[in-house]
């Protein structure tokens, strides 16, 4: 039973870490393309 619980916790941790990593990557791509990162949304330079 402990192995199952430990596996679920590790999978949840990996999922959260992956989401944070992907968000940082998206923010970097947005900023390098000239966009503004506002509240998890990339606003492109054509909307300024």
mmCIF file of the N, C-alpha and C atoms, coordinates in Angstrom:
data_MODEL
# 
_entry.id   MODEL 
# 
loop_
_atom_site.group_PDB 
_atom_site.id 
_atom_site.type_symbol 
_atom_site.label_atom_id 
_atom_site.label_alt_id 
_atom_site.label_comp_id 
_atom_site.label_asym_id 
_atom_site.label_entity_id 
_atom_site.label_seq_id 
_atom_site.pdbx_PDB_ins_code 
_atom_site.Cartn_x 
_atom_site.Cartn_y 
_atom_site.Cartn_z 
_atom_site.occupancy 
_atom_site.B_iso_or_equiv 
_atom_site.pdbx_formal_charge 
_atom_site.auth_seq_id 
_atom_site.auth_comp_id 
_atom_site.auth_asym_id 
_atom_site.auth_atom_id 
_atom_site.pdbx_PDB_model_num 
ATOM 1   N N  . UNK A 1 1  ? 0.822  -1.192 0.000   1.00 0.00 ? 1  UNK A N  1 
ATOM 2   C CA . UNK A 1 1  ? 0.000  0.000  0.000   1.00 0.00 ? 1  UNK A CA 1 
ATOM 3   C C  . UNK A 1 1  ? 0.870  1.260  0.000   1.00 0.00 ? 1  UNK A C  1 
ATOM 4   N N  . UNK A 1 2  ? 1.976  1.221  0.761   1.00 0.00 ? 2  UNK A N  1 
ATOM 5   C CA . UNK A 1 2  ? 2.858  2.378  0.814   1.00 0.00 ? 2  UNK A CA 1 
ATOM 6   C C  . UNK A 1 2  ? 3.488  2.652  -0.539  1.00 0.00 ? 2  UNK A C  1 
ATOM 7   N N  . UNK A 1 3  ? 3.826  1.591  -1.292  1.00 0.00 ? 3  UNK A N  1 
ATOM 8   C CA . UNK A 1 3  ? 4.423  1.766  -2.618  1.00 0.00 ? 3  UNK A CA 1 
ATOM 9   C C  . UNK A 1 3  ? 3.466  2.488  -3.559  1.00 0.00 ? 3  UNK A C  1 
ATOM 10  N N  . UNK A 1 4  ? 2.197  2.127  -3.503  1.00 0.00 ? 4  UNK A N  1 
ATOM 11  C CA . UNK A 1 4  ? 1.209  2.775  -4.361  1.00 0.00 ? 4  UNK A CA 1 
ATOM 12  C C  . UNK A 1 4  ? 1.077  4.250  -4.013  1.00 0.00 ? 4  UNK A C  1 
ATOM 13  N N  . UNK A 1 5  ? 0.991  4.564  -2.750  1.00 0.00 ? 5  UNK A N  1 
ATOM 14  C CA . UNK A 1 5  ? 0.877  5.945  -2.302  1.00 0.00 ? 5  UNK A CA 1 
ATOM 15  C C  . UNK A 1 5  ? 2.128  6.741  -2.677  1.00 0.00 ? 5  UNK A C  1 
ATOM 16  N N  . UNK A 1 6  ? 3.287  6.144  -2.495  1.00 0.00 ? 6  UNK A N  1 
ATOM 17  C CA . UNK A 1 6  ? 4.538  6.807  -2.849  1.00 0.00 ? 6  UNK A CA 1 
ATOM 18  C C  . UNK A 1 6  ? 4.608  7.063  -4.357  1.00 0.00 ? 6  UNK A C  1 
ATOM 19  N N  . UNK A 1 7  ? 4.168  6.118  -5.157  1.00 0.00 ? 7  UNK A N  1 
ATOM 20  C CA . UNK A 1 7  ? 4.163  6.283  -6.599  1.00 0.00 ? 7  UNK A CA 1 
ATOM 21  C C  . UNK A 1 7  ? 3.226  7.417  -7.013  1.00 0.00 ? 7  UNK A C  1 
ATOM 22  N N  . UNK A 1 8  ? 2.058  7.491  -6.430  1.00 0.00 ? 8  UNK A N  1 
ATOM 23  C CA . UNK A 1 8  ? 1.100  8.555  -6.754  1.00 0.00 ? 8  UNK A CA 1 
ATOM 24  C C  . UNK A 1 8  ? 1.680  9.916  -6.383  1.00 0.00 ? 8  UNK A C  1 
ATOM 25  N N  . UNK A 1 9  ? 2.314  10.009 -5.229  1.00 0.00 ? 9  UNK A N  1 
ATOM 26  C CA . UNK A 1 9  ? 2.917  11.274 -4.801  1.00 0.00 ? 9  UNK A CA 1 
ATOM 27  C C  . UNK A 1 9  ? 4.046  11.678 -5.748  1.00 0.00 ? 9  UNK A C  1 
ATOM 28  N N  . UNK A 1 10 ? 4.875  10.736 -6.148  1.00 0.00 ? 10 UNK A N  1 
ATOM 29  C CA . UNK A 1 10 ? 5.965  11.042 -7.076  1.00 0.00 ? 10 UNK A CA 1 
ATOM 30  C C  . UNK A 1 10 ? 5.443  11.474 -8.443  1.00 0.00 ? 10 UNK A C  1 
ATOM 31  N N  . UNK A 1 11 ? 4.393  10.844 -8.921  1.00 0.00 ? 11 UNK A N  1 
ATOM 32  C CA . UNK A 1 11 ? 3.804  11.231 -10.209 1.00 0.00 ? 11 UNK A CA 1 
ATOM 33  C C  . UNK A 1 11 ? 3.210  12.628 -10.114 1.00 0.00 ? 11 UNK A C  1 
ATOM 34  N N  . UNK A 1 12 ? 2.554  12.941 -9.015  1.00 0.00 ? 12 UNK A N  1 
ATOM 35  C CA . UNK A 1 12 ? 1.993  14.286 -8.832  1.00 0.00 ? 12 UNK A CA 1 
ATOM 36  C C  . UNK A 1 12 ? 3.105  15.328 -8.790  1.00 0.00 ? 12 UNK A C  1 
ATOM 37  N N  . UNK A 1 13 ? 4.192  15.036 -8.093  1.00 0.00 ? 13 UNK A N  1 
ATOM 38  C CA . UNK A 1 13 ? 5.320  15.945 -8.034  1.00 0.00 ? 13 UNK A CA 1 
ATOM 39  C C  . UNK A 1 13 ? 5.926  16.164 -9.413  1.00 0.00 ? 13 UNK A C  1 
ATOM 40  N N  . UNK A 1 14 ? 6.088  15.099 -10.182 1.00 0.00 ? 14 UNK A N  1 
ATOM 41  C CA . UNK A 1 14 ? 6.639  15.207 -11.533 1.00 0.00 ? 14 UNK A CA 1 
ATOM 42  C C  . UNK A 1 14 ? 5.719  16.021 -12.436 1.00 0.00 ? 14 UNK A C  1 
ATOM 43  N N  . UNK A 1 15 ? 4.422  15.850 -12.287 1.00 0.00 ? 15 UNK A N  1 
ATOM 44  C CA . UNK A 1 15 ? 3.466  16.603 -13.093 1.00 0.00 ? 15 UNK A CA 1 
ATOM 45  C C  . UNK A 1 15 ? 3.562  18.100 -12.782 1.00 0.00 ? 15 UNK A C  1 
ATOM 46  N N  . UNK A 1 16 ? 3.590  18.454 -11.509 1.00 0.00 ? 16 UNK A N  1 
ATOM 47  C CA . UNK A 1 16 ? 3.687  19.874 -11.118 1.00 0.00 ? 16 UNK A CA 1 
ATOM 48  C C  . UNK A 1 16 ? 5.009  20.466 -11.597 1.00 0.00 ? 16 UNK A C  1 
ATOM 49  N N  . UNK A 1 17 ? 6.088  19.728 -11.440 1.00 0.00 ? 17 UNK A N  1 
ATOM 50  C CA . UNK A 1 17 ? 7.390  20.217 -11.899 1.00 0.00 ? 17 UNK A CA 1 
ATOM 51  C C  . UNK A 1 17 ? 7.384  20.426 -13.415 1.00 0.00 ? 17 UNK A C  1 
ATOM 52  N N  . UNK A 1 18 ? 6.768  19.532 -14.149 1.00 0.00 ? 18 UNK A N  1 
ATOM 53  C CA . UNK A 1 18 ? 6.666  19.684 -15.599 1.00 0.00 ? 18 UNK A CA 1 
ATOM 54  C C  . UNK A 1 18 ? 5.836  20.887 -16.003 1.00 0.00 ? 18 UNK A C  1 
ATOM 55  N N  . UNK A 1 19 ? 4.762  21.133 -15.279 1.00 0.00 ? 19 UNK A N  1 
ATOM 56  C CA . UNK A 1 19 ? 3.924  22.300 -15.577 1.00 0.00 ? 19 UNK A CA 1 
ATOM 57  C C  . UNK A 1 19 ? 4.691  23.604 -15.324 1.00 0.00 ? 19 UNK A C  1 
ATOM 58  N N  . UNK A 1 20 ? 5.425  23.656 -14.218 1.00 0.00 ? 20 UNK A N  1 
ATOM 59  C CA . UNK A 1 20 ? 6.208  24.860 -13.917 1.00 0.00 ? 20 UNK A CA 1 
ATOM 60  C C  . UNK A 1 20 ? 7.316  25.065 -14.945 1.00 0.00 ? 20 UNK A C  1 
ATOM 61  N N  . UNK A 1 21 ? 7.962  23.983 -15.337 1.00 0.00 ? 21 UNK A N  1 
ATOM 62  C CA . UNK A 1 21 ? 9.014  24.070 -16.339 1.00 0.00 ? 21 UNK A CA 1 
ATOM 63  C C  . UNK A 1 21 ? 8.462  24.563 -17.674 1.00 0.00 ? 21 UNK A C  1 
ATOM 64  N N  . UNK A 1 22 ? 7.315  24.050 -18.075 1.00 0.00 ? 22 UNK A N  1 
ATOM 65  C CA . UNK A 1 22 ? 6.700  24.451 -19.343 1.00 0.00 ? 22 UNK A CA 1 
ATOM 66  C C  . UNK A 1 22 ? 6.260  25.914 -19.301 1.00 0.00 ? 22 UNK A C  1 
ATOM 67  N N  . UNK A 1 23 ? 5.739  26.358 -18.169 1.00 0.00 ? 23 UNK A N  1 
ATOM 68  C CA . UNK A 1 23 ? 5.316  27.751 -18.035 1.00 0.00 ? 23 UNK A CA 1 
ATOM 69  C C  . UNK A 1 23 ? 6.504  28.693 -18.173 1.00 0.00 ? 23 UNK A C  1 
ATOM 70  N N  . UNK A 1 24 ? 7.632  28.332 -17.541 1.00 0.00 ? 24 UNK A N  1 
ATOM 71  C CA . UNK A 1 24 ? 8.830  29.158 -17.657 1.00 0.00 ? 24 UNK A CA 1 
ATOM 72  C C  . UNK A 1 24 ? 9.308  29.194 -19.103 1.00 0.00 ? 24 UNK A C  1 
ATOM 73  N N  . UNK A 1 25 ? 9.230  28.071 -19.792 1.00 0.00 ? 25 UNK A N  1 
ATOM 74  C CA . UNK A 1 25 ? 9.631  28.030 -21.193 1.00 0.00 ? 25 UNK A CA 1 
ATOM 75  C C  . UNK A 1 25 ? 8.745  28.894 -22.058 1.00 0.00 ? 25 UNK A C  1 
ATOM 76  N N  . UNK A 1 26 ? 7.458  28.866 -21.805 1.00 0.00 ? 26 UNK A N  1 
ATOM 77  C CA . UNK A 1 26 ? 6.524  29.697 -22.566 1.00 0.00 ? 26 UNK A CA 1 
ATOM 78  C C  . UNK A 1 26 ? 6.776  31.175 -22.312 1.00 0.00 ? 26 UNK A C  1 
ATOM 79  N N  . UNK A 1 27 ? 7.075  31.514 -21.070 1.00 0.00 ? 27 UNK A N  1 
ATOM 80  C CA . UNK A 1 27 ? 7.350  32.904 -20.728 1.00 0.00 ? 27 UNK A CA 1 
ATOM 81  C C  . UNK A 1 27 ? 8.628  33.373 -21.431 1.00 0.00 ? 27 UNK A C  1 
ATOM 82  N N  . UNK A 1 28 ? 9.623  32.543 -21.458 1.00 0.00 ? 28 UNK A N  1 
ATOM 83  C CA . UNK A 1 28 ? 10.877 32.896 -22.136 1.00 0.00 ? 28 UNK A CA 1 
ATOM 84  C C  . UNK A 1 28 ? 10.688 33.083 -23.632 1.00 0.00 ? 28 UNK A C  1 
ATOM 85  N N  . UNK A 1 29 ? 9.916  32.211 -24.248 1.00 0.00 ? 29 UNK A N  1 
ATOM 86  C CA . UNK A 1 29 ? 9.651  32.334 -25.685 1.00 0.00 ? 29 UNK A CA 1 
ATOM 87  C C  . UNK A 1 29 ? 8.869  33.604 -25.971 1.00 0.00 ? 29 UNK A C  1 
ATOM 88  N N  . UNK A 1 30 ? 7.905  33.916 -25.131 1.00 0.00 ? 30 UNK A N  1 
ATOM 89  C CA . UNK A 1 30 ? 7.094  35.123 -25.305 1.00 0.00 ? 30 UNK A CA 1 
ATOM 90  C C  . UNK A 1 30 ? 7.965  36.368 -25.221 1.00 0.00 ? 30 UNK A C  1 
ATOM 91  N N  . UNK A 1 31 ? 8.798  36.445 -24.187 1.00 0.00 ? 31 UNK A N  1 
ATOM 92  C CA . UNK A 1 31 ? 9.631  37.628 -23.992 1.00 0.00 ? 31 UNK A CA 1 
ATOM 93  C C  . UNK A 1 31 ? 10.708 37.749 -25.065 1.00 0.00 ? 31 UNK A C  1 
ATOM 94  N N  . UNK A 1 32 ? 11.257 36.640 -25.533 1.00 0.00 ? 32 UNK A N  1 
ATOM 95  C CA . UNK A 1 32 ? 12.284 36.708 -26.574 1.00 0.00 ? 32 UNK A CA 1 
ATOM 96  C C  . UNK A 1 32 ? 11.677 37.087 -27.924 1.00 0.00 ? 32 UNK A C  1 
ATOM 97  N N  . UNK A 1 33 ? 10.390 36.859 -28.085 1.00 0.00 ? 33 UNK A N  1 
ATOM 98  C CA . UNK A 1 33 ? 9.719  37.246 -29.323 1.00 0.00 ? 33 UNK A CA 1 
ATOM 99  C C  . UNK A 1 33 ? 9.179  38.665 -29.298 1.00 0.00 ? 33 UNK A C  1 
ATOM 100 N N  . UNK A 1 34 ? 9.422  39.376 -28.212 1.00 0.00 ? 34 UNK A N  1 
ATOM 101 C CA . UNK A 1 34 ? 8.992  40.770 -28.132 1.00 0.00 ? 34 UNK A CA 1 
ATOM 102 C C  . UNK A 1 34 ? 7.635  40.957 -27.489 1.00 0.00 ? 34 UNK A C  1 
ATOM 103 N N  . UNK A 1 35 ? 7.059  39.903 -26.946 1.00 0.00 ? 35 UNK A N  1 
ATOM 104 C CA . UNK A 1 35 ? 5.749  40.003 -26.316 1.00 0.00 ? 35 UNK A CA 1 
ATOM 105 C C  . UNK A 1 35 ? 5.855  40.351 -24.843 1.00 0.00 ? 35 UNK A C  1 
ATOM 106 N N  . UNK A 1 36 ? 4.724  40.654 -24.258 1.00 0.00 ? 36 UNK A N  1 
ATOM 107 C CA . UNK A 1 36 ? 4.649  40.926 -22.827 1.00 0.00 ? 36 UNK A CA 1 
ATOM 108 C C  . UNK A 1 36 ? 3.922  39.782 -22.145 1.00 0.00 ? 36 UNK A C  1 
ATOM 109 N N  . UNK A 1 37 ? 4.453  39.320 -21.029 1.00 0.00 ? 37 UNK A N  1 
ATOM 110 C CA . UNK A 1 37 ? 3.862  38.216 -20.267 1.00 0.00 ? 37 UNK A CA 1 
ATOM 111 C C  . UNK A 1 37 ? 3.027  38.829 -19.150 1.00 0.00 ? 37 UNK A C  1 
ATOM 112 N N  . UNK A 1 38 ? 1.706  38.821 -19.307 1.00 0.00 ? 38 UNK A N  1 
ATOM 113 C CA . UNK A 1 38 ? 0.797  39.431 -18.334 1.00 0.00 ? 38 UNK A CA 1 
ATOM 114 C C  . UNK A 1 38 ? -0.184 38.372 -17.856 1.00 0.00 ? 38 UNK A C  1 
ATOM 115 N N  . UNK A 1 39 ? -0.108 38.036 -16.565 1.00 0.00 ? 39 UNK A N  1 
ATOM 116 C CA . UNK A 1 39 ? -1.020 37.084 -15.927 1.00 0.00 ? 39 UNK A CA 1 
ATOM 117 C C  . UNK A 1 39 ? -1.179 35.788 -16.732 1.00 0.00 ? 39 UNK A C  1 
ATOM 118 N N  . UNK A 1 40 ? -0.056 35.170 -17.065 1.00 0.00 ? 40 UNK A N  1 
ATOM 119 C CA . UNK A 1 40 ? -0.004 33.893 -17.782 1.00 0.00 ? 40 UNK A CA 1 
ATOM 120 C C  . UNK A 1 40 ? -0.539 33.973 -19.199 1.00 0.00 ? 40 UNK A C  1 
ATOM 121 N N  . UNK A 1 41 ? -0.575 35.163 -19.775 1.00 0.00 ? 41 UNK A N  1 
ATOM 122 C CA . UNK A 1 41 ? -1.005 35.347 -21.160 1.00 0.00 ? 41 UNK A CA 1 
ATOM 123 C C  . UNK A 1 41 ? 0.077  36.132 -21.886 1.00 0.00 ? 41 UNK A C  1 
ATOM 124 N N  . UNK A 1 42 ? 0.431  35.670 -23.065 1.00 0.00 ? 42 UNK A N  1 
ATOM 125 C CA . UNK A 1 42 ? 1.429  36.377 -23.876 1.00 0.00 ? 42 UNK A CA 1 
ATOM 126 C C  . UNK A 1 42 ? 0.704  37.376 -24.773 1.00 0.00 ? 42 UNK A C  1 
ATOM 127 N N  . UNK A 1 43 ? 1.023  38.635 -24.565 1.00 0.00 ? 43 UNK A N  1 
ATOM 128 C CA . UNK A 1 43 ? 0.455  39.696 -25.401 1.00 0.00 ? 43 UNK A CA 1 
ATOM 129 C C  . UNK A 1 43 ? 1.538  40.099 -26.385 1.00 0.00 ? 43 UNK A C  1 
ATOM 130 N N  . UNK A 1 44 ? 1.245  39.902 -27.665 1.00 0.00 ? 44 UNK A N  1 
ATOM 131 C CA . UNK A 1 44 ? 2.224  40.173 -28.697 1.00 0.00 ? 44 UNK A CA 1 
ATOM 132 C C  . UNK A 1 44 ? 2.461  41.645 -28.930 1.00 0.00 ? 44 UNK A C  1 
ATOM 133 N N  . UNK A 1 45 ? 3.569  41.964 -29.603 1.00 0.00 ? 45 UNK A N  1 
ATOM 134 C CA . UNK A 1 45 ? 3.920  43.370 -29.823 1.00 0.00 ? 45 UNK A CA 1 
ATOM 135 C C  . UNK A 1 45 ? 2.931  44.096 -30.736 1.00 0.00 ? 45 UNK A C  1 
ATOM 136 N N  . UNK A 1 46 ? 2.156  43.371 -31.505 1.00 0.00 ? 46 UNK A N  1 
ATOM 137 C CA . UNK A 1 46 ? 1.207  44.026 -32.409 1.00 0.00 ? 46 UNK A CA 1 
ATOM 138 C C  . UNK A 1 46 ? -0.003 44.606 -31.648 1.00 0.00 ? 46 UNK A C  1 
ATOM 139 N N  . UNK A 1 47 ? -0.160 44.258 -30.373 1.00 0.00 ? 47 UNK A N  1 
ATOM 140 C CA . UNK A 1 47 ? -1.282 44.781 -29.590 1.00 0.00 ? 47 UNK A CA 1 
ATOM 141 C C  . UNK A 1 47 ? -0.893 45.970 -28.733 1.00 0.00 ? 47 UNK A C  1 
ATOM 142 N N  . UNK A 1 48 ? 0.348  46.395 -28.775 1.00 0.00 ? 48 UNK A N  1 
ATOM 143 C CA . UNK A 1 48 ? 0.786  47.532 -27.941 1.00 0.00 ? 48 UNK A CA 1 
ATOM 144 C C  . UNK A 1 48 ? 0.213  48.840 -28.423 1.00 0.00 ? 48 UNK A C  1 
# 
